[in-house]
Amino acid sequence: MDATEYRAPTLLIDGRSVALEVAKNVAEVYQNKEAWFRNEVQKIQIPWEEGHVRINVRRSNLLVDAMEAFESVKKDDMHKIFRFEFQGEPGIDAGGVRFSTARGAK
């Protein structure tokens, strides 16, 4: 096939083209891009109560441990909230560190 004839499939979320949505926001100031991104993630995120993913890492080997942990996360779990735990370090909130789209989350 000639390269000019190739059309990559468009990634759609709720019937919207992700590429077009990103393009609309590319020239925005950082705060607007972040707000848009957090809003989009929140739309597809599975609530904490319905399941979450625990990621255990060593601070001394953070990058490798995190990469290995993410390689083992199943596709269906990618919409869940990730809870990060540093081995041998209790979290200040006694529940570990986690990533969430909500501002101020630990």
LINPE-V940531 format. One record per residue. N is the residue number from 1. RES is the residue in one small letter. SS is DSSP state (alpha for helix, beta for strand, coil for the rest). PSI is psi in radians with two decimals (* if undefined). OMEGA is omega in whole degrees, 0 to 359 (* if undefined). Layout:
BEGIN
n=(N/N)
res=(RES/RES)
ss=(SS/SS)
psi=(PSI/PSI)
omega=(OMEGA/OMEGA)
END
This chain:
BEGIN
n=(1/2/3/4/5/6/7/8/9/10/11/12/13/14/15/16/17/18/19/20/21/22/23/24/25/26/27/28/29/30/31/32/33/34/35/36/37/38/39/40/41/42/43/44/45/46/47/48/49/50/51/52/53/54/55/56/57/58/59/60/61/62/63/64/65/66/67/68/69/70/71/72/73/74/75/76/77/78/79/80/81/82/83/84/85/86/87/88/89/90/91/92/93/94/95/96/97/98/99/100/101/102/103/104/105/106)
res=(m/d/a/t/e/y/r/a/p/t/l/l/i/d/g/r/s/v/a/l/e/v/a/k/n/v/a/e/v/y/q/n/k/e/a/w/f/r/n/e/v/q/k/i/q/i/p/w/e/e/g/h/v/r/i/n/v/r/r/s/n/l/l/v/d/a/m/e/a/f/e/s/v/k/k/d/d/m/h/k/i/f/r/f/e/f/q/g/e/p/g/i/d/a/g/g/v/r/f/s/t/a/r/g/a/k)
ss=(coil/coil/alpha/alpha/alpha/coil/coil/coil/coil/coil/coil/beta/beta/coil/coil/beta/beta/alpha/alpha/alpha/alpha/alpha/alpha/alpha/alpha/coil/coil/coil/coil/alpha/alpha/alpha/alpha/alpha/alpha/alpha/alpha/alpha/alpha/alpha/alpha/alpha/alpha/alpha/coil/coil/coil/alpha/alpha/alpha/coil/beta/beta/beta/beta/beta/beta/coil/alpha/alpha/alpha/alpha/alpha/alpha/alpha/alpha/alpha/alpha/alpha/alpha/alpha/alpha/coil/coil/alpha/alpha/alpha/coil/coil/coil/beta/beta/beta/beta/beta/beta/coil/coil/coil/coil/coil/coil/coil/coil/coil/coil/beta/beta/beta/coil/coil/coil/coil/coil/coil/coil)
psi=(2.40/2.41/-0.54/-0.29/-0.22/2.39/2.06/2.50/2.51/2.26/2.12/2.41/2.12/0.66/0.06/2.45/2.11/-0.70/-0.75/-0.67/-0.74/-0.78/-0.62/-0.50/-0.04/-0.55/-0.01/2.81/2.76/-0.79/-0.66/-0.67/-0.78/-0.79/-0.76/-0.82/-0.83/-0.69/-0.76/-0.74/-0.74/-0.54/-0.55/-0.01/2.42/2.29/2.58/-0.75/-0.41/0.03/2.60/2.94/2.20/2.19/2.02/2.23/2.72/2.33/-0.62/-0.24/0.68/-0.91/-0.86/-0.79/-0.76/-0.77/-0.77/-0.68/-0.78/-0.54/-0.46/-0.11/2.27/2.66/-0.74/-0.35/-0.09/-0.26/0.02/2.85/2.37/2.33/2.06/2.30/2.24/2.16/2.26/0.11/1.87/2.45/2.60/-0.64/0.14/0.16/0.01/2.95/2.47/2.76/2.35/2.82/-0.21/2.39/2.47/-0.01/2.62/*)
omega=(176/183/181/180/184/175/178/178/180/176/181/172/183/178/180/177/179/181/179/179/178/181/179/186/187/183/181/174/186/183/178/177/180/179/179/181/180/178/179/179/182/180/184/183/177/181/180/183/181/178/178/183/178/179/178/181/172/181/182/183/190/185/182/180/180/179/179/179/180/177/183/180/180/181/182/181/183/179/179/177/178/176/182/177/175/181/178/180/178/178/180/181/180/179/180/180/179/176/177/178/180/178/176/179/180/*)
END
